[in-house]
Amino acid sequence: METPIVKLSDEELNTVYEPSEDSYLLMDALEADLESLHAMKPRICLEIGSGSGIVITALAMALKRHNVQFIAIDINPDACRATRRTSLINSVDINVLQMNLLDCIRIKYTFDIILFNPPYVVTEYNEVIDDRLVFKTWAGGKNGRQVMEQVFAIIPKILSDAGLFYLVVIKENDPEYIFSTFKKLNMSGEIVHERKIRGEHLYILRFCKVKETKS
Ligand SMILES: C[S@@+](CC[C@H](N)C(=O)[O-])C[C@H]1O[C@@H](n2cnc3c(N)ncnc32)[C@H](O)[C@@H]1O
């Protein structure tokens, strides 16, 4: 998978998440799955919290031979502009929406691939609701799950039957707890990539819908 060119100004770096180990680990996980992602013949892919746009742009570049629509969401208008620019610099087309999580998404079973590298750091709740945009890049509240958990119940409603959801977490978020939450939503998950860096244990979790068996 080619790494996209990303250009962030010094000013943007005050609020937009600079591609980091977690971004690259998610891209590694997608690269490892690329054959099956091609085989899936995806039609629409979504990234929640696209930041600089590096991950969804990498995916768009890798899936260029298919006719795929890409949508990126970020709460931060600076990140939305950066994502759009990253897509254009790398000659792919990504539709960018400034939005809180999935607030305005009402499309049933549409997305074939959904990506989310959320703010996952364990913090006080007041940091989650702090208006400063830079806090949105990392503040995850209690267990670091207070932002990501808001989308969990919506994922099975917007994911296509054969779709995949990729989520970046750290050990403190308790991946086993997240698996059990998704199990109740009829989705199964597994760790597909992990890396320990500077006191942080990162995981990429991949979820799919559990197929109903006819009795
Ligand atoms: C850890 S960064 C990941 C950025 C990028 N996807 C990457 O991997 O480099 C988290 C991103 O989520 C966005 N974000 C945080 N809270 C959000 C919310 N409520 N709705 C939409 N985006 C949000 C942040 O602005 C930030 O761009």
Ligand as a Chemical Component Dictionary entry (heavy atoms), coordinates in Angstrom:
data_LIG
# 
_chem_comp.id                   LIG 
_chem_comp.type                 NON-POLYMER 
_chem_comp.pdbx_formal_charge   0 
_chem_comp.three_letter_code    LIG 
# 
loop_
_chem_comp_atom.comp_id 
_chem_comp_atom.atom_id 
_chem_comp_atom.alt_atom_id 
_chem_comp_atom.type_symbol 
_chem_comp_atom.charge 
_chem_comp_atom.model_Cartn_x 
_chem_comp_atom.model_Cartn_y 
_chem_comp_atom.model_Cartn_z 
_chem_comp_atom.pdbx_ordinal 
LIG C1  C1  C 0  -6.498  9.879  16.723 1  
LIG S1  S1  S 1  -7.059  11.033 15.526 2  
LIG C2  C2  C 0  -6.989  10.024 14.065 3  
LIG C3  C3  C 0  -6.755  10.815 12.803 4  
LIG C4  C4  C 0  -6.523  9.973  11.549 5  
LIG N1  N1  N 0  -7.628  9.093  11.279 6  
LIG C5  C5  C 0  -5.269  9.161  11.666 7  
LIG O1  O1  O 0  -5.359  7.922  11.873 8  
LIG O2  O2  O -1 -4.166  9.733  11.549 9  
LIG C6  C6  C 0  -8.806  11.131 15.906 10 
LIG C7  C7  C 0  -9.602  11.980 14.945 11 
LIG O3  O3  O 0  -10.989 11.913 15.332 12 
LIG C8  C8  C 0  -11.574 13.187 15.226 13 
LIG N2  N2  N 0  -12.721 13.250 16.156 14 
LIG C9  C9  C 0  -12.690 13.279 17.504 15 
LIG N3  N3  N 0  -13.928 13.367 18.013 16 
LIG C10 C10 C 0  -14.757 13.360 16.944 17 
LIG C11 C11 C 0  -16.180 13.448 16.818 18 
LIG N4  N4  N 0  -16.971 13.549 17.894 19 
LIG N5  N5  N 0  -16.721 13.425 15.574 20 
LIG C12 C12 C 0  -15.927 13.348 14.469 21 
LIG N6  N6  N 0  -14.576 13.286 14.529 22 
LIG C13 C13 C 0  -13.998 13.287 15.750 23 
LIG C14 C14 C 0  -10.458 14.145 15.622 24 
LIG O4  O4  O 0  -10.697 15.460 15.185 25 
LIG C15 C15 C 0  -9.248  13.459 14.958 26 
LIG O5  O5  O 0  -9.083  13.938 13.647 27 
# 
loop_
_chem_comp_bond.comp_id 
_chem_comp_bond.atom_id_1 
_chem_comp_bond.atom_id_2 
_chem_comp_bond.value_order 
_chem_comp_bond.pdbx_ordinal 
LIG C1  S1  SING 1  
LIG S1  C2  SING 2  
LIG S1  C6  SING 3  
LIG C2  C3  SING 4  
LIG C3  C4  SING 5  
LIG C4  N1  SING 6  
LIG C4  C5  SING 7  
LIG C5  O1  DOUB 8  
LIG C5  O2  SING 9  
LIG C6  C7  SING 10 
LIG C7  O3  SING 11 
LIG C7  C15 SING 12 
LIG O3  C8  SING 13 
LIG C8  N2  SING 14 
LIG C8  C14 SING 15 
LIG N2  C9  SING 16 
LIG N2  C13 SING 17 
LIG C9  N3  DOUB 18 
LIG N3  C10 SING 19 
LIG C10 C11 SING 20 
LIG C10 C13 DOUB 21 
LIG C11 N4  SING 22 
LIG C11 N5  DOUB 23 
LIG N5  C12 SING 24 
LIG C12 N6  DOUB 25 
LIG N6  C13 SING 26 
LIG C14 O4  SING 27 
LIG C14 C15 SING 28 
LIG C15 O5  SING 29 
# 
